[in-house]
Each structure stands twice: as structure tokens, then as C-alpha cells.
Amino acid sequence: MEQVFSYIISLGASVMMPILFTIIGLCIGMKFGKSLKSGLYVGVGFVGLGIVTALLTTNFNTPLDAVSKIFNLDLKVFDMGWPAAASVAYNTAVGALIIPICLGINFLLLITKCTRTVNIDLWNYWHFAFIGAVAYFVMDQSLLWGYFAAISCYIVTLVMADLTAERFQGYYDNMEGISIPQPFCQSFTAFAIGINWLLDKIPGFSKLDIDAEGLKKKFGVLGEPLVLGVIVGALIGLAAHFDHLTNFAAYAAGFDSTADAVMSIVKSVLFLGVTMGAVMELIPRITRLFIDGLMPISEKTQEVVKRKFKGKKVYIGMSPALVIGHPTTLVVSLLLIPVTLILAIALSKAGNQFLPLASLAGMFYVFVMVLPYTKGNVVKTFIVGLVAVTIGLYFVTDMAPAFTLAANTVFEATQDKAAQIPEGFQAGAMDFASSLFGYVIYACVKYMKWIGMGVLTLITIGMVAWNRMRIVKEEKNNK
């Protein structure tokens, strides 16, 4: 088995995943050509992720190291973004079989009335593979621990998708029969419920709101991820040259003229700005490749499910990308991005070591399951996001050593550039390392070991049993 997994991992995600998705497509009745094309789109997507991540890590490690030294900041956890997390997830023994195993579990839970959600959001299965990979390496490359962590996360997410489905469908337009079985988004449901309840206890707070649509229009070009990326990159460039700017005479002495010294700084700042802008713009575009590859498989699976479970209430688990264009999501994300950067720097004196960069492109996904509980209230949604992201910084910091171990091992085995960490840094990413689900599972495995496994098992079984009772009772009432 070890030799088999070693060979599969050595193929790399860009080769392994096209083969896997081609087989899945054939198993559900797709033609070979269409299945192969879907798989190849996924493979090309992984190649693209490696290029974009390398662009980020190659060009920003030196400026960030300089910023940390100049301002005496302890920000040694480099934001690799979700591309690195996905690469680590699928380039391990756990990730190699996570999709067929989870699909089998989903089918079993469906026929036993333990869930109503059929999770066809195949791309986001990397979240389950990621937490499984982290547990796998933390526990000395134990497949038992790796699959336990991944499957626990998968089952809990399915139950949460069921529990939040009606609220989700009631808030967003044209989402009948859809649920969101994506653990990163579902992790913020608890924050939304708890904080929203507390805010409602404040007299008149619910009436405090902002016109999201109007504010969205006022952002104009500044609301574009590309422009935000350019601004963030340029600011990092300026901060990296802070010593040169404050002691410009000494810096200029190393050049033929003052103009050359100025142009050197301007060139560096502009280059970092455009590079960061490129990362922010290219990540969503490359994500489109995965969606193009997986959509035919998802549509065929949906067709099969509807045919096999005709007459029964079934939710189709879809990607949260369906609703991230909501005005409140866009406005709050754009407000929270600069606040998160300031917080990360300010909290470096209080234990945080993570500075979000590539992860900023995924800020929109934080609010998918928050809005149905805050009812789109911008002020409430911003407060929920602020609390969740602040706590998430510490989650990422604490998980960084395990993420680093996993990424280094994957890079040594596959030479996948997406998993290559800049020298002197540890690896981090908001998605999925900052999520409540991911961190609780990681903490139980690392700090509590067998006791943690027992706790997670009880939680998982308890949630499944409760969900089944709820489904059976509802079916009986309907009859």
C-alpha cells in the first residue's frame, strides 16, 4: 500500500486528478471524451495554481522579510493561499482517494436517511483532504488519523448543510433545493448565529444598517480585486523601502545619480503592485478552469441523483461561488480586507504571526452562510466577519508548523511549486486553516490525540443521529 500511495503521490495532482475525474465521469455514465476533457481541465488548473503561487512566493518573500525586520514584526507565516493548501491536500496519500471515499460515505448516509445533501461540489473536496493531510503528518504519516480527520469533517459538513439549507434557500434568490456543503463557509455559521443573537439584544441595533448596493457603486474601480491587489502590493513595496526613504541620501550614494535611486524604488514598488494584482486576478480565473472541468460531472451526478431518488426530498450540494456576488458580501469583503491587514500587523505583538496576502482573494467566501442569519445587514455582517477573521489569524498561526511539514514533504516528493515555501517562513492560508471546523479537528488530533478522537467521534455520531431523527420526523409529518 505504501508503494502504491508513493507512486500515486509522485504523479502530482496535475496528473493524478485528471485520471481520477475521468474514471468518475465514466462511472456515472459520461462519454469518454467528455470525461477526459473534464479531467484535463482540472489538471491544467493545478498547473496554473503552481505558477501563480510561485509568482507570489518568489517575489514577496524578500520584501516581507525586510518589512518584518524594519518594523520589528514577528510575521513569519507566509500566506500561501488556498492554491498551496489544495496542492498539499491532493498530493498526499489521504487526498489520493478522498473523493471516491467521501462520495461513498455520502451515498451511505443518503440511503440511511442521515442526510439529504448530495455533495457534488467536487472541487471543494480539497478542504476535507487538507485537514486529513495535516492530521496525517501531525500523527507521523498515519493513514488512520488522516482519513479519520477528513471523514469527520465531511460528515459534520453534510449535517450542517442540511441544517442550514432552508435558511440559505430562503435568503438567496433562485436557490431552491440547494445546500452548501463547503466546510470553510459552514465554519462561520456558528459565529453568525452567536454574534447576531448578541447584537439583537442591543436595543435598536437591528435598525443600524448601510445601503450595500449604493456603497458598492461608490467603490467603483477600487472594488476590483485587481486594483486592490495592486494597492496592497505597492504598500508592501513602500514599507520594504522605508529605511531607504527615511535615509535617502545614504541609499542614493550607491547609484550614479539621485534619479537612478528614485527610479529603483519606483520600479520595485510598481513591480510588486502589479505582481500582487496579477495574483488577485489570476486565482479566480484559474478557479474557473476547475469549475469548467467539474461542472459536467456535477450536472451528470445531479441528473443521476434526481432519477434514483425521485419523489424524495434531496438537496444538491453546490459551490458557494453561486452567491458570492451578493452586494452585502462584496461591500463587507472590501471593507474587511484593509482592516484585516492592519489587524494582522497590530496583533503581531500579541502572538499573531500570519499576514494575509493571497488569501485576501477569497475573503468573499467568509460571508456566504453569514448573510442568511444577519439578513444582509452590513453592520452586523462586518462585525461577524471581524470577529471570525481575528480569531482565524491565531488559528492559522497555530496550525502553521503542521501546514509547513505537510507542504515541505509534498514539495520534496512532487516538486510542485504551489507547495514551495519561501526560505525563512512557515506556511499558512486563511482557507482552510482559519476555519472553525478545520482548527477544532486539528487541535483535537494534535493536543488530545486519542481523547480528541473520542470527542470528535461522539460529536460526529451525535450530529448524524440528531439529523436522522429530524429527517425521519419530517417525513412522517409529511405523510
NUKOLGU-264834 format. One record per residue (C-alpha): y, x, z; residue in three letters; residue number from 1. Coordinates in pm, whole numbers, plus 50000, padded with zeros to 5 digits. Each point is the difference from the previous one (the first is absolute). Layout:
<vokols>
north east up code pos
Y X Z ala NUM
...
</vokols>
This chain:
<vokols>
north east up code pos
50000 50000 50000 met 1
50235 50285 50085 glu 2
49941 50155 49656 gln 3
50054 49665 49829 val 4
50328 49937 50182 phe 5
50115 50360 49943 ser 6
49943 49957 49627 tyr 7
50181 49664 49990 ile 8
50297 50145 50191 ile 9
50011 50306 49773 ser 10
50060 49767 49704 leu 11
50335 49901 50149 gly 12
50145 49650 50014 ala 13
50133 50024 49643 ser 14
49641 50027 49869 val 15
49804 49816 50270 met 16
50209 49680 50011 met 17
49985 49926 49622 pro 18
49619 50024 50017 ile 19
49987 49773 50306 leu 20
50234 49737 49855 phe 21
49818 50001 49667 thr 22
49674 49924 50184 ile 23
50168 49725 50208 ile 24
50142 49844 49684 gly 25
49657 49993 49833 leu 26
49841 49852 50316 cys 27
50236 49701 49998 ile 28
49951 49929 49629 gly 29
50281 50187 49826 met 30
49939 50165 49663 lys 31
49942 50376 50004 phe 32
50317 50085 49805 gly 33
50224 49797 50228 lys 34
49830 50136 50313 ser 35
50037 50357 49876 leu 36
50368 49950 49916 lys 37
50066 49858 50348 ser 38
49827 50297 50161 gly 39
50189 50252 49788 leu 40
50335 49845 50094 tyr 41
49909 50060 50364 val 42
49901 50360 49926 gly 43
50325 50067 49813 val 44
50186 49848 50294 gly 45
49845 50256 50236 phe 46
50100 50283 49766 val 47
50356 49866 50002 gly 48
50006 49977 50380 leu 49
49897 50363 50024 gly 50
50284 50106 49771 ile 51
50263 49796 50188 val 52
49884 50118 50342 thr 53
50000 50361 49884 ala 54
50356 49947 49874 leu 55
50104 49894 50349 leu 56
49814 50259 50205 thr 57
50087 50293 49773 thr 58
50374 49936 49993 asn 59
50075 49866 50348 phe 60
49801 50220 50236 asn 61
50258 50286 49998 thr 62
50312 49777 50036 pro 63
49842 49797 50282 leu 64
49892 50316 50179 asp 65
50359 50128 49970 ala 66
50142 49670 50131 val 67
49764 50011 50300 ser 68
50109 50355 50088 lys 69
50373 49943 49944 ile 70
50018 49689 50216 phe 71
49722 50104 50239 asn 72
49785 49699 49907 leu 73
49628 49976 50065 asp 74
49907 49816 49681 leu 75
49679 50173 49898 lys 76
49812 49695 49871 val 77
50061 49989 49624 phe 78
50009 49656 49839 asp 79
49724 50020 49739 met 80
50035 49628 49923 gly 81
49721 49752 49934 trp 82
49885 50192 49687 pro 83
49870 50280 50224 ala 84
49846 49751 50242 ala 85
49823 49823 49712 ala 86
49880 50330 49858 ser 87
49860 50106 50337 val 88
49841 49656 50039 ala 89
49811 49997 49673 tyr 90
49909 50369 49992 asn 91
49776 49981 50307 thr 92
49644 49891 50070 ala 93
50136 49679 50153 val 94
50223 49916 49704 gly 95
49721 50062 49750 ala 96
49822 49674 50088 leu 97
50264 49802 50187 ile 98
50062 49744 49725 ile 99
49640 49883 49939 pro 100
49924 50002 50375 ile 101
50309 49796 50087 cys 102
49938 49756 49714 leu 103
49649 49948 50136 gly 104
50134 49937 50350 ile 105
50260 49759 49860 asn 106
49728 49802 49820 phe 107
49785 49988 50315 leu 108
50290 49874 50214 leu 109
50089 49745 49732 leu 110
49655 49840 49978 ile 111
49968 49993 50382 thr 112
50338 49823 50030 lys 113
50156 50289 50191 cys 114
50283 50032 49751 thr 115
50160 49805 49717 arg 116
50161 50302 49833 thr 117
49851 50175 49700 val 118
50181 50334 49993 asn 119
50045 50087 49633 ile 120
50295 50230 50069 asp 121
49772 50292 49917 leu 122
50272 50262 49974 trp 123
50103 49955 50364 asn 124
49646 50070 50118 tyr 125
50127 50354 50035 trp 126
50151 49895 50336 his 127
49654 49939 50142 phe 128
49870 50321 49845 ala 129
50294 50193 50147 phe 130
49947 49898 50363 ile 131
49628 50057 49945 gly 132
50069 50347 49862 ala 133
50222 50087 50296 val 134
49732 49887 50247 ala 135
49738 50188 49795 tyr 136
50184 50330 50040 phe 137
50113 49943 50359 val 138
49635 49949 50098 met 139
49873 50317 49826 asp 140
49924 49840 49664 gln 141
49791 49717 50140 ser 142
49924 49728 49742 leu 143
49912 49762 50284 leu 144
50350 50022 50148 trp 145
50165 50000 49659 gly 146
49836 49682 49877 tyr 147
50033 49836 50341 phe 148
50379 50050 49996 ala 149
50033 49886 49638 ala 150
49783 49690 50040 ile 151
50167 49899 50330 ser 152
50339 50018 49829 cys 153
49870 49803 49701 tyr 154
49853 49715 50206 ile 155
50306 49967 50227 val 156
50223 49993 49692 thr 157
49792 49723 49838 leu 158
50030 49788 50314 val 159
50376 50060 50017 met 160
50029 49902 49633 ala 161
49831 49668 50085 asp 162
50216 49937 50308 leu 163
50327 50067 49816 thr 164
49909 49842 49664 ala 165
50159 49659 50058 glu 166
50318 50149 50144 arg 167
50020 50239 49702 phe 168
49942 49723 49746 gln 169
50251 49771 50173 gly 170
50281 50255 49984 tyr 171
49962 50155 49654 tyr 172
50014 49790 49684 asp 173
49697 49953 49774 asn 174
49754 50180 50229 met 175
49753 49716 50059 glu 176
49649 50128 50072 gly 177
50122 50360 50048 ile 178
49964 50222 50309 ser 179
50103 50362 50067 ile 180
49707 50216 50118 pro 181
50201 50324 50001 gln 182
49988 50170 50343 pro 183
50339 50172 49979 phe 184
50180 49668 49946 cys 185
49784 49813 50250 gln 186
50073 50264 50266 ser 187
50359 49874 50021 phe 188
49896 49640 50065 thr 189
49966 50066 50374 ala 190
50349 50153 50011 phe 191
50140 49703 49808 ala 192
49842 49739 50229 ile 193
50090 50177 50325 gly 194
50356 50107 49919 ile 195
50084 49672 49827 asn 196
49884 49811 50312 trp 197
50220 50216 50223 leu 198
50304 49960 49774 leu 199
49956 49623 49997 asp 200
50040 50008 50379 lys 201
50359 50120 49951 ile 202
50224 49692 49966 pro 203
50151 49969 49654 gly 204
49830 50312 49861 phe 205
49810 49807 49732 ser 206
50333 49890 49851 lys 207
50107 50363 49956 leu 208
49916 50094 49641 asp 209
50133 50167 49684 ile 210
49996 49875 49642 asp 211
49721 50217 49858 ala 212
50059 49900 49637 glu 213
50373 50074 50022 gly 214
49946 50333 50175 leu 215
49738 50099 49744 lys 216
50257 49955 49723 lys 217
50257 50207 50189 lys 218
49762 50297 50018 phe 219
50005 50021 49621 gly 220
49881 50334 49867 val 221
49970 50138 50357 leu 222
49709 49763 50050 gly 223
49789 50178 49737 glu 224
49723 50229 50140 pro 225
50097 50261 49740 leu 226
50361 50020 50122 val 227
49894 49993 50365 leu 228
49765 50289 49932 gly 229
50275 50203 49833 val 230
50230 49943 50299 ile 231
49732 50093 50257 val 232
49897 50312 49804 gly 233
50360 50114 49956 ala 234
50071 49953 50372 leu 235
49697 50215 50087 ile 236
50129 50262 49757 gly 237
50345 49998 50163 leu 238
49845 50025 50348 ala 239
49785 50295 49886 ala 240
50321 50179 49889 his 241
50193 49914 50318 phe 242
50013 50363 50116 asp 243
50114 50113 49656 his 244
50277 49740 49990 leu 245
50129 50081 50350 thr 246
49994 50374 49927 asn 247
50073 49984 49631 phe 248
50176 50338 49975 ala 249
49688 50186 50112 ala 250
49780 49793 49768 tyr 251
50232 50053 49702 ala 252
49992 50376 50056 ala 253
49651 50005 49853 gly 254
50123 49864 49665 phe 255
50211 50143 49721 asp 256
50269 49737 50060 ser 257
50088 49708 50228 thr 258
49934 49762 49712 ala 259
49643 50130 49969 asp 260
49943 49938 50373 ala 261
50133 49644 49972 val 262
49792 49930 49691 met 263
49687 50132 50177 ser 264
50041 49749 50284 ile 265
50090 49716 49763 val 266
49696 50076 49783 lys 267
49767 50001 50301 ser 268
50143 49676 50142 val 269
49988 49817 49666 leu 270
49647 50123 49926 phe 271
49868 49873 50333 leu 272
50183 49671 49949 gly 273
49850 49938 49657 val 274
49655 50116 50117 thr 275
49998 49758 50294 met 276
50128 49726 49770 gly 277
49714 50074 49763 ala 278
49745 49971 50281 val 279
50145 49666 50116 met 280
49997 49866 49644 glu 281
49668 50143 49881 leu 282
49783 49893 50296 ile 283
50044 49624 49928 pro 284
49953 50062 49627 arg 285
49676 50189 50057 ile 286
49887 49723 50235 thr 287
50031 49774 49697 arg 288
49717 50199 49836 leu 289
49768 49911 50287 phe 290
50098 49635 49979 ile 291
49946 49998 49622 asp 292
49657 50151 50055 gly 293
49893 49777 50286 leu 294
50150 49669 49888 met 295
49726 49921 49742 pro 296
49734 50067 50266 ile 297
50189 49789 50255 ser 298
50041 49712 49754 glu 299
49631 50008 49909 lys 300
49902 50008 50369 thr 301
50229 49703 50066 gln 302
49830 49811 49716 glu 303
49655 50076 50142 val 304
50104 49895 50353 val 305
50144 49667 49884 lys 306
49683 49929 49804 arg 307
49763 50088 50284 lys 308
50197 49832 50280 phe 309
50118 49692 49814 lys 310
50122 49730 50238 gly 311
50032 50234 50299 lys 312
50329 50124 50141 lys 313
50032 50366 49904 val 314
50304 50226 50014 tyr 315
50044 50262 49731 ile 316
50114 50322 50168 gly 317
50274 50149 49783 met 318
50238 50296 50007 ser 319
50322 49963 50203 pro 320
50180 50128 49689 ala 321
50012 49633 49896 leu 322
50287 49926 50241 val 323
50188 50325 50071 ile 324
50284 49886 49773 gly 325
50121 49741 50254 his 326
50379 50039 50062 pro 327
49960 50041 50378 thr 328
49735 50270 49951 thr 329
50224 50193 49761 leu 330
50312 49973 50218 val 331
49829 50093 50327 val 332
49810 50289 49837 ser 333
50320 50145 49856 leu 334
50174 49969 50337 leu 335
49707 50153 50187 leu 336
49948 50304 49776 ile 337
50312 50194 50116 pro 338
49952 49876 50358 val 339
49643 50134 49999 thr 340
50115 50342 49883 leu 341
50266 50016 50273 ile 342
49748 49882 50261 leu 343
49743 50258 49896 ala 344
50255 50280 50042 ile 345
50139 49862 50327 ala 346
49653 49954 50148 leu 347
49895 50356 49913 ser 348
50124 50089 50349 lys 349
49778 49727 50145 ala 350
49662 50092 49852 gly 351
50023 49878 49640 asn 352
49908 50266 49743 gln 353
49988 49784 49687 phe 354
50280 49968 49742 leu 355
49930 49720 49749 pro 356
50061 50091 49635 leu 357
49739 49884 49749 ala 358
49908 49711 50232 ser 359
50346 49848 49957 leu 360
49884 49865 49663 ala 361
49753 49779 50185 gly 362
50241 49860 50259 met 363
49994 49662 49820 phe 364
49637 49944 50105 tyr 365
50090 49996 50371 val 366
50148 49650 49974 phe 367
49746 49804 49793 val 368
49839 49836 50308 met 369
50317 50014 50214 val 370
50206 49754 49795 leu 371
49768 49700 50049 pro 372
50059 50029 50377 tyr 373
50371 50082 49996 thr 374
50046 49739 49723 lys 375
50193 50254 49796 gly 376
50270 50050 50265 asn 377
50154 50338 49907 val 378
50109 50091 50355 val 379
49664 49915 50157 lys 380
49811 50173 49721 thr 381
50210 50315 50036 phe 382
49936 50015 50377 ile 383
49624 49955 49949 val 384
50002 50276 49738 gly 385
50209 50232 50216 leu 386
49764 49970 50299 val 387
49685 50031 49789 ala 388
50123 50301 49800 val 389
50127 50180 50313 thr 390
49659 49967 50167 ile 391
49840 50093 49669 gly 392
50175 50339 49999 leu 393
49809 50092 50314 tyr 394
49674 49864 49859 phe 395
50038 50231 49698 val 396
50090 50296 50222 thr 397
49693 49953 50219 asp 398
49764 49950 49705 met 399
50140 50300 49808 ala 400
49741 50260 50119 pro 401
49712 49777 49887 ala 402
50172 49916 49669 phe 403
50062 50373 49948 thr 404
49635 50088 50065 leu 405
49886 49733 49755 ala 406
50253 50102 49731 ala 407
49921 50372 50028 asn 408
49627 49936 49973 thr 409
50046 49775 49697 val 410
50229 50252 49829 phe 411
49752 50283 50055 glu 412
49718 49789 49851 ala 413
50184 49845 49705 thr 414
50326 50194 49947 gln 415
50171 49661 49972 asp 416
50375 50076 50009 lys 417
50070 49666 50170 ala 418
49824 50133 50313 ala 419
50174 50340 50006 gln 420
50223 50039 50307 ile 421
50303 50232 49988 pro 422
49950 50318 50201 glu 423
50125 49972 50358 gly 424
49980 49619 50009 phe 425
49755 49732 50106 gln 426
49920 49691 49792 ala 427
50139 49652 50067 gly 428
50070 49669 49826 ala 429
50134 49666 50118 met 430
49737 49814 49801 asp 431
49740 49985 50158 phe 432
50052 50237 50294 ala 433
50292 49806 50153 ser 434
49815 49668 50010 ser 435
49880 49832 50319 leu 436
49647 49941 49868 phe 437
49956 50356 49880 gly 438
50138 50164 50313 tyr 439
49807 49782 50249 val 440
49672 50081 49823 ile 441
50091 50369 49981 tyr 442
50098 50012 50370 ala 443
49680 49823 50109 cys 444
49788 50243 49800 val 445
50182 50320 50098 lys 446
50092 49936 50363 tyr 447
49728 49758 50116 met 448
49707 50084 49771 lys 449
49695 49787 50096 trp 450
50205 49781 50233 ile 451
50246 49954 49716 gly 452
49716 49905 49768 met 453
49889 49739 50252 gly 454
50353 49860 50034 val 455
50048 49979 49622 leu 456
49658 49839 49958 thr 457
50081 49730 50257 leu 458
50340 49934 49840 ile 459
49849 49978 49650 thr 460
49709 49774 50101 ile 461
50231 49784 50211 gly 462
50243 49947 49712 met 463
49718 49919 49757 val 464
49840 49752 50241 ala 465
50334 49830 50066 trp 466
50075 49979 49628 asn 467
49657 49850 49927 arg 468
50044 49736 50271 met 469
50338 49914 49852 arg 470
49862 49970 49644 ile 471
49697 49793 50104 val 472
50218 49766 50210 lys 473
50244 49949 49712 glu 474
49718 49927 49755 glu 475
49849 49747 50242 lys 476
50338 49828 50044 asn 477
50050 49985 49625 asn 478
49661 49832 49954 lys 479
</vokols>
